[in-house]
Each structure stands twice: as structure tokens, then as C-alpha cells.
């Protein structure tokens, strides 16, 4: 299966049959231009949305007809298993920024977990549901999500094979959040991937957690 980092918190996942699922698409130019990434117009089959903010829930005109998964529950799309777990966008059970859905997708036997804009550490019950995660897509910029220290703790708790940071400051994102450097500082097994996409096989994943920093496609 293939994972492509579009930008910000958006990823395009493709299975071996060519089925494509887009996760958390952003609205280019939203928040008075703070989202400076290019738009996403790739042909996809379905969309997942973690919460209803413009940097995560934009449905482009070309995608208006697609099925959208944005609620907790268990689903299936063309053989891809999708599970949504209710969490929150803040430490106050959603009273500040609302709810957030963590999505787990099983594609070609690879389990990918997208934490959306998670704003808190996870309790034991939720962590128990996140067992055997192969790839963790985790926000690290802080302010609106967990910060680099909390992201480090969650990565340790979930113990994925690969951790891919997202939702951090770049030259095209003008939110007042931290860069990815705050998260990777002092860590071993950090891999700077000089492209936006990776191809993974379930039986060829690293045994110990590695942090892979992907280059956004839509810069």
C-alpha cells in the first residue's frame, strides 16, 4: 500500500488494487491565507474527516459526490476496514474546540492510525483500541493539538512501527505552532524522507519505532 503526505494533516492512502482514500483534506487559502498549501484535486474514492474545521474538512468540487466518513463507528469501503473512535480537540472534553475522531484504516494488512487534531493524551480504554498500529499519523505542533512532548508520550504508548508527524509549521502554514524540529529533536531512528510518498508492505516494517518525516506534496 502507498501513503502520500499531501500537506498539513492530509494524507492519500492507496491499496494494491488502486482504491484511494483521502484523509482530512484542507481548504487552501482558508484562515485568511494561513493555509498556503495548494489544493488537492486528485481522483479519490472516499474521504475521512476527523472534525469540522476548514483545515481538515474541505470537500473540493471534484469530490462532492464521494462517500465521507466523519463519525465514530466501524465501516468498510471496497475491502478497506475503517474504524472511527471518539476523542476531543482539547483537554476539556470538547468544550473549547469540539470533538475529534481518530480513524484506524486497515489497508493490505497495514493498520494506519490518523489522530486528527487530537488535543489530549489518551485513556487506557482508547489506547487498548489502538493496539498493533503499524503507522501512526500524529499532530506535533501544539497550540491546537497535542504538543511535541505529548506526541512523544503517545508514540511511546501506541508503539507503532512507523510514526509520521503532521500538523506542524512550515513555510506554507502560518499557524502559530511549532515546527517538526521540536518533535524530532533528540530522537533516534529519525528518517528524513526526501519525497511525499512511501510504499509499505506489512511484512517489511521496522521492528522498533522509526520516525519518518515526509515532504508535503502540495508545497
N, C-alpha and C positions, 0 to 999 in steps of 0.2 A: 504494500500500500504506500501511497505518497502523501506527505504533508507539505503544504506550501504556506509559508507565512506571508499573507497579503500585506498587513501592516497593523499597527496598534494592537488590537486583541482579536483580529480576524484571521482565520485560517481556512484553507481549502483542502479538504480531505478527499482522496480518490482511491477507490478499491481496485482490485485487479481486473474487474470487469468494466471499469471506466465510470462507475457511479460516483458522482461528486456531491459532497455536502459542504456548504459554506457556513462557517460559524461566526457569529457576532459581526456582521458587516456594518461599517461605519458610514455616516453621511459625510462625503467630502465637503469641506468648507464650513461645516457646522461649528457652533460655538464661536460665532464671529470670526471664522477663519482659523481657529485654533487647530482644527483637524486639516492639516495641509497635505495629506496624502491624496493620491489620485484615486478616482473612482474604481469600483470593482464591477466589471461588466462581463466576466467570464460566464460561459454556459454552465449551469449547475442544475442538480436535480432537486435539492431541498435545502432548507436553511434552518439553523438553530439560533435562537436568540436568548441570551441569559437574562436580560432585563430591558426595560423600556427607556433607554437613554439614547440620544441620537448618535453617539459614537459606538453603539452596539446593535441597533435595531433597524437600520436603514434597509428598506426594500427598494432596490433600483427598479426603474420602469421595466427592464428586461426580465425581472424576477417576480413580477406581480402575480403571476399565475402559479407560483410554486407552493408546495406544502411547507408550512412553517411550524417548527416545534419550539414552543416557548413556555411550556408548563411542566411542573413535576409529573413524573409518571414513567411508564415503560412503553416503548413504541418499537416499530420495526419499519424500515424503509428499504425495499429491494434487497433484503438479506442483511442489512446493516442494523444491528441492535442499538437502540438509543434509550438511555435512562436519564431522566432529569430528577435532581434532588434539590429540595427547597433549602435555601440558605438566605443570608441577608447581605445587603450592600454596606452595612455599618455595624457598629458594636451595640446598637440599641434595638435589635430585633426589627429593623426596617423603619423605625420611626423617623430617621433622618433622610435616608436615600431609598428606602423601599426594599423589596425582596430581590433575590438573585437566584438563578437556577444554575447549579453545577451540572454539566452534562458529561456522561460517560458514553462513548461510542465504541463498539467492538467491530473492527474492520479487518478482515483477513486474519483473524485471531490476535490482532493487536488491540489492546484496550487503551483508548486515549481519553484523558480527563481534562476538560476545559473548565476552569474555575470561574470564568466570567469576571465580574467585578466584586469578587468576594471581599468583604470588609471585616472579617473576624477570623480567629482561629476556630478550628472545628472540634465539636464534641466527640466523645467516644463512639456514639451511635453512627454519626456521619462518617467518621474515619473507618469504621468497620465496613461501611458500604463501598469504600474506596480501596479495597484490597486488590492486589495483583494488577495495579495500574502500570502499564508499560511506559506510557508517555504522559507527562504532566505539563499542561499549558497553564502557566501561573503568572498572575499580575505581581509586579515587584516595585512599582513606582511610588506607592504610598499615597497619602492625602485622601484619595477617593477609594482606595483599595488597601489591602494589607501592604505593609512596607517590606523592605528587603530583609529585615530581621525576622518578621513573621513568616515571610515566604521561605526563608531558610528553615525555620522550625517545621513548617508544613511539609516541605520537601523531605525532611528527615522522617516525619511521622508517616507519610504516604510511601516513601521509599520506592519511587519509580525507577525504571532502568534509565530513562532519559527525561530530563527536565528542560523545558523550553520557556524562557522568560518572555513576558509580553507586557503591554500597558506601561511603558516607560518613556521618558522624554527622549526625543530625537530632534534633529534639525527641522523636521516637518510636523512635530507635535508640540504645541505651545502651551500645554497644560503645565502648571507649576508642580511637577512631580519629579522624582529622582530619575537619573539615567540608569541604564542597566549596570553600570560600573559599581554602583552601591551593592548590588546583589552578588556579583561575581567576585568582588574583592576578597582575597584570602582563600578562595575555594580551590581545591584540587579538581582535576578531571573536568576542566572547562575547555570546551571546543568551540572555537570561532569558525562557524561555517560560512564560507565566503559566497553563499548563494541563498536563495529564498526557499528552496525545496530539498527535501530528503526522501529517500526511498527506504522503507524498513521491512524486514522480514521478522516474524515472531520468533524464529529460532536463531536469529543472529544479532540479538540485542546485547549490550554490555551487561555484565553481571552486577557491577557496582554502579551506583547512580552517577551519570555524567550530565553536566550542564552544557547544552548545545545552544549557542546564540546564533540565530538565523538572521540573514539580511532581509529586511522588508522588500517585497516585490514592488510595491506601489509608491516608492520614493519619488 
